[in-house]
């Protein structure tokens, strides 16, 4: 029965792992088309992506904790249901506001999925098998990222961008069918403990203030929100240090170097890389003049490399120290970002494809071993919080990455549509972003290398 449970759980979490990245990557390729229909500028377009990331990051740790107490399968199923309903609503959007609002709601569903799927796998698979399972789960994420731009480009070009959101509906329904009929196990390792609602509220305010504040810098409101966010962070740390059942047990960071530095490395990695997909999508369609289909084909390079290599790096992380693999991955990613700093109007599609492939190699070496290190460094009753923390680092990093992109666009282009007149400013802003991203990722090498060894 346990063997069957492993296979079923792996398949279901793999399907769910495919769902959210497929949505994000397919929507990215459709952004120029969405922008034309609703007459949205570059900063408003950023919010189609950032709204999802911001709401998801805000609720990840909260739902991770709730899942530890009330059941990970229960929260996992509810998350998929919310994801389905919000996707259907977005396909019917009649304004940018409606689209962004339901994108926020979709992010809540995504938070429920992300904070429970890895925790479920970690419950079922022991240390010697965990890396392989996490590698297959990571591969499903990268397959979603791979298929997203290509399928999203085809759908956008021939059927319209709204169909992209409708694709989520049958996939989500299939996952729910499998959960309710074949996954009859529940996991509540912190059952009986209470939910820290006050701590959750302070945490949510802190994350929203900082990430949204960064996205609207250098305005006075942005500076005020960032400062308020850091005050909230100080208050959150003080409150959680004395809370009986904290939403985030700070001892996981204070007494666990592997957990703390692995999460820091994840935050840095996603902060320095996530906006690359968005930026290259705009570059290929605006500067190189490619249609969504051909742009999507080029953008396949990175996630295809990731999808192919992740199961192997997952197995390797079961046999050798994850720190070595993750640090090597971070170094390769830094090189890929540094090469993109030379991007210009005459940069060929072949060079872009080669750089994206190099980034894919770096991601494959970093992500699964780093995930294995984090999930193997905590007790079972903290698995939901650990998964939520890791996912928060990912989502917060993605949000900060997009927030920085919005800041640079605001400074160099302003709230206007990207037209040929502004192509030189657009290219200059890209080069600045890649310089900063490469420098940030180089700092991440130090964090990754300093984490220490995982106890076996």
ChimeraX attribute file (.defattr): number of C-alpha atoms within 10 A of each C-alpha:
attribute: neighborCount
match mode: 1-to-1
recipient: residues
	/A:1	5
	/A:2	8
	/A:3	10
	/A:4	11
	/A:5	15
	/A:6	17
	/A:7	12
	/A:8	16
	/A:9	23
	/A:10	22
	/A:11	18
	/A:12	21
	/A:13	25
	/A:14	23
	/A:15	19
	/A:16	25
	/A:17	25
	/A:18	23
	/A:19	27
	/A:20	23
	/A:21	21
	/A:22	26
	/A:23	21
	/A:24	20
	/A:25	25
	/A:26	27
	/A:27	25
	/A:28	25
	/A:29	31
	/A:30	26
	/A:31	23
	/A:32	22
	/A:33	17
	/A:34	20
	/A:35	17
	/A:36	11
	/A:37	11
	/A:38	12
	/A:39	15
	/A:40	20
	/A:41	16
	/A:42	22
	/A:43	23
	/A:44	19
	/A:45	21
	/A:46	20
	/A:47	22
	/A:48	24
	/A:49	24
	/A:50	27
	/A:51	21
	/A:52	25
	/A:53	29
	/A:54	26
	/A:55	25
	/A:56	30
	/A:57	29
	/A:58	25
	/A:59	25
	/A:60	32
	/A:61	30
	/A:62	27
	/A:63	30
	/A:64	32
	/A:65	34
	/A:66	27
	/A:67	28
	/A:68	28
	/A:69	21
	/A:70	21
	/A:71	21
	/A:72	29
	/A:73	24
	/A:74	17
	/A:75	23
	/A:76	27
	/A:77	21
	/A:78	16
	/A:79	24
	/A:80	27
	/A:81	20
	/A:82	19
	/A:83	27
	/A:84	22
	/A:85	18
	/A:86	24
	/A:87	26
	/A:88	19
	/A:89	18
	/A:90	23
	/A:91	18
	/A:92	14
	/A:93	15
	/A:94	10
	/A:95	11
	/A:96	19
	/A:97	12
	/A:98	14
	/A:99	20
	/A:100	21
	/A:101	17
	/A:102	23
	/A:103	27
	/A:104	23
	/A:105	19
	/A:106	28
	/A:107	29
	/A:108	26
	/A:109	30
	/A:110	28
	/A:111	32
	/A:112	30
	/A:113	32
	/A:114	28
	/A:115	35
	/A:116	34
	/A:117	25
	/A:118	28
	/A:119	26
	/A:120	22
	/A:121	21
	/A:122	23
	/A:123	17
	/A:124	19
	/A:125	18
	/A:126	12
	/A:127	14
	/A:128	12
	/A:129	14
	/A:130	22
	/A:131	32
	/A:132	24
	/A:133	26
	/A:134	30
	/A:135	27
	/A:136	27
	/A:137	29
	/A:138	26
	/A:139	28
	/A:140	27
	/A:141	24
	/A:142	29
	/A:143	23
	/A:144	25
	/A:145	28
	/A:146	26
	/A:147	23
	/A:148	29
	/A:149	33
	/A:150	23
	/A:151	20
	/A:152	30
	/A:153	27
	/A:154	22
	/A:155	20
	/A:156	25
	/A:157	15
	/A:158	10
	/A:159	12
	/A:160	16
	/A:161	22
	/A:162	20
	/A:163	17
	/A:164	26
	/A:165	21
	/A:166	19
	/A:167	19
	/A:168	21
	/A:169	19
	/A:170	11
	/A:171	16
	/A:172	22
	/A:173	14
	/A:174	13
	/A:175	20
	/A:176	20
	/A:177	13
	/A:178	15
	/A:179	20
	/A:180	11
	/A:181	8
	/A:182	14
	/A:183	17
	/A:184	11
	/A:185	11
	/A:186	12
	/A:187	20
	/A:188	18
	/A:189	20
	/A:190	19
	/A:191	14
	/A:192	10
	/A:193	15
	/A:194	15
	/A:195	18
	/A:196	18
	/A:197	12
	/A:198	15
	/A:199	21
	/A:200	22
	/A:201	14
	/A:202	19
	/A:203	25
	/A:204	22
	/A:205	18
	/A:206	24
	/A:207	23
	/A:208	19
	/A:209	22
	/A:210	23
	/A:211	28
	/A:212	21
	/A:213	24
	/A:214	24
	/A:215	27
	/A:216	20
	/A:217	21
	/A:218	14
	/A:219	13
	/A:220	10
	/A:221	14
	/A:222	19
	/A:223	17
	/A:224	14
	/A:225	23
	/A:226	23
	/A:227	16
	/A:228	17
	/A:229	24
	/A:230	15
	/A:231	12
	/A:232	20
	/A:233	19
	/A:234	13
	/A:235	16
	/A:236	21
	/A:237	16
	/A:238	11
	/A:239	14
	/A:240	22
	/A:241	14
	/A:242	11
	/A:243	14
	/A:244	11
	/A:245	14
	/A:246	20
	/A:247	23
	/A:248	26
	/A:249	19
	/A:250	15
	/A:251	11
	/A:252	18
	/A:253	14
	/A:254	10
	/A:255	10
	/A:256	16
	/A:257	17
	/A:258	25
	/A:259	26
	/A:260	19
	/A:261	22
	/A:262	29
	/A:263	27
	/A:264	19
	/A:265	29
	/A:266	28
	/A:267	23
	/A:268	28
	/A:269	31
	/A:270	23
	/A:271	25
	/A:272	30
	/A:273	24
	/A:274	19
	/A:275	26
	/A:276	21
	/A:277	18
	/A:278	18
	/A:279	18
	/A:280	20
	/A:281	25
	/A:282	24
	/A:283	21
	/A:284	22
	/A:285	18
	/A:286	17
	/A:287	20
	/A:288	15
	/A:289	12
	/A:290	16
	/A:291	16
	/A:292	26
	/A:293	21
	/A:294	16
	/A:295	23
	/A:296	28
	/A:297	17
	/A:298	21
	/A:299	27
	/A:300	22
	/A:301	20
	/A:302	25
	/A:303	27
	/A:304	21
	/A:305	23
	/A:306	29
	/A:307	26
	/A:308	18
	/A:309	21
	/A:310	31
	/A:311	23
	/A:312	18
	/A:313	27
	/A:314	32
	/A:315	21
	/A:316	19
	/A:317	28
	/A:318	19
	/A:319	11
	/A:320	13
	/A:321	17
	/A:322	30
	/A:323	24
	/A:324	18
	/A:325	24
	/A:326	30
	/A:327	25
	/A:328	19
	/A:329	27
	/A:330	32
	/A:331	21
	/A:332	23
	/A:333	31
	/A:334	27
	/A:335	18
	/A:336	23
	/A:337	26
	/A:338	20
	/A:339	17
	/A:340	23
	/A:341	18
	/A:342	14
	/A:343	17
	/A:344	15
	/A:345	12
	/A:346	8
	/A:347	13
	/A:348	12
	/A:349	15
	/A:350	10
	/A:351	13
	/A:352	19
	/A:353	17
	/A:354	15
	/A:355	21
	/A:356	27
	/A:357	22
	/A:358	23
	/A:359	26
	/A:360	28
	/A:361	26
	/A:362	26
	/A:363	28
	/A:364	31
	/A:365	29
	/A:366	30
	/A:367	27
	/A:368	31
	/A:369	31
	/A:370	30
	/A:371	27
	/A:372	25
	/A:373	26
	/A:374	24
	/A:375	27
	/A:376	22
	/A:377	21
	/A:378	16
	/A:379	11
	/A:380	18
	/A:381	18
	/A:382	22
	/A:383	30
	/A:384	36
	/A:385	30
	/A:386	31
	/A:387	26
	/A:388	31
	/A:389	23
	/A:390	27
	/A:391	27
	/A:392	28
	/A:393	25
	/A:394	25
	/A:395	29
	/A:396	27
	/A:397	27
	/A:398	27
	/A:399	30
	/A:400	28
	/A:401	27
	/A:402	29
	/A:403	25
	/A:404	23
	/A:405	24
	/A:406	27
	/A:407	21
	/A:408	22
	/A:409	21
	/A:410	19
	/A:411	14
	/A:412	16
	/A:413	21
	/A:414	15
	/A:415	15
	/A:416	15
	/A:417	18
	/A:418	18
	/A:419	10
	/A:420	11
	/A:421	8
	/A:422	13
	/A:423	16
	/A:424	15
	/A:425	15
	/A:426	22
	/A:427	18
	/A:428	17
	/A:429	20
	/A:430	23
	/A:431	17
	/A:432	14
	/A:433	23
	/A:434	25
	/A:435	17
	/A:436	16
	/A:437	28
	/A:438	23
	/A:439	14
	/A:440	17
	/A:441	27
	/A:442	22
	/A:443	16
	/A:444	25
	/A:445	22
	/A:446	15
	/A:447	21
	/A:448	30
	/A:449	19
	/A:450	16
	/A:451	22
	/A:452	17
	/A:453	15
	/A:454	17
	/A:455	9
	/A:456	9
